[in-house]
Amino acid sequence: MIKAIAIFLFTVGGWKLKGEMPTHIKKSILVAGPHTSNFDIFFAMAGLHKMKIPVRFMIKKEWLKYFPLKNLLMSAGAFGIDRSRKNTMVESVADSINKAKENLAILIAPEGTRKHACIWKTGFYYIALKAKVPIVLTHLDYSKREAAIGPSFMPTGAYKQDMQIIKDYYKNITAKYPENFCLKIYEDDQLKACAK
């Protein structure tokens, strides 16, 4: 139901698709950006579903215990994460990716908020690094009404250099609220604090 509503809004809103997922990529982390509006997730999910990409998004495993909420969330692409005390979220998600038998593309908005947030959260990067899956860049450009799949790359562990690839990609993308979108790269001391 949520998927159908998203596709309907995408279509009547005059959005178009650009690019495609490389056929050799079976598992990946999809970076969703910019994220400045509640509508971003609907348009992003709709575009990816129209491209026939088996996209999922993260949610606490506990939310999938309740009927009919479980059915609604699963049909929308919810991906249950076990947040046990012994594992960090990065480890839990990476482990889930590695154990998945089906093709799996997990959509993450690294900004973590619709408000002005220049420095992105680093979880998406370290999940991809630990799971040894590529990062695929996607965007919504509101000036062009465009939902796109961009380039992909394997994270190297050199965070600042890899993030420069991402920063260069998003620099000319127009968000719903451009004043709330910017992307700075963590300085070394900030990165160490974030990784703890």
Secondary structure, 3 states (H helix, E strand, C coil): CHHHHHHHHHHHCCCEEECCCCCCCCEEEEEEECCCCCHHHHHHHHHHHHCCCCEEEEEEHHHHHCCCHHHHHHHHCEEEECCCCCCCHHHHHHHHHHHCCCCEEEEECCCCCCCCCCECCCHHHHHHHHHCCCEEEEEEECCCCEEEEEEEECCCCCHHHHHHHHHHHHCCCCCCCHHHCCCECCCHHHHHHHHC
